[in-house]
């Protein structure tokens, strides 16, 4: 075979180019955030935040942003009623049942409206009667708050023990013993979640003892 028709294979350099240092660092970081993603707010976590969790009971519009795992861990340990006495919890539940936890307003016109001004003339024959006081032209007596014979500390102590201020020493001692047994870690298999409430009960009983009420 002549040299003009001799087969000559051609080789190409197919070796893979090594990555640049910045490309290698980006490939090694599997938790690198993509555009538009936010970082998890859990300390030391670099994963993207996908779930939100409430910050506090009195901050309903503010949230933390966590990854799914840390959001579950945060929510398992979050207690909406933490720091509230039994009386406060009961009042909150009653408010939720009655109003859904939303503010309410009186369904009546302002006493400065023209309807109220017309009702004010009813006694002179120039207006109309308002027997149900819908327009607020009749002066209403200011509500008088009941006077308590106890100070702020004693009143709060009765609240913490979930007792009325008319409770006698025997009732106070019985309630104290019941709450201590209920909140003590030994009665809850070592669970210390009710320890904060136990401290409030102990403090309340000491206050009532100092006031010679228990």
HELIX and SHEET records of a PDB file:
HELIX    1   1 UNK A    3  UNK A    5  5                                   3    
HELIX    2   2 UNK A   21  UNK A   28  1                                   8    
HELIX    3   3 UNK A   68  UNK A   76  1                                   9    
HELIX    4   4 UNK A   86  UNK A   99  1                                  14    
HELIX    5   5 UNK A  114  UNK A  120  1                                   7    
HELIX    6   6 UNK A  122  UNK A  124  5                                   3    
HELIX    7   7 UNK A  152  UNK A  160  1                                   9    
HELIX    8   8 UNK A  169  UNK A  183  1                                  15    
HELIX    9   9 UNK A  185  UNK A  188  5                                   4    
HELIX   10  10 UNK A  195  UNK A  210  1                                  16    
SHEET    1   A 2 UNK A  51  UNK A  56  0                                        
SHEET    2   A 2 UNK A  59  UNK A  66 -1                                        
END                                                                             
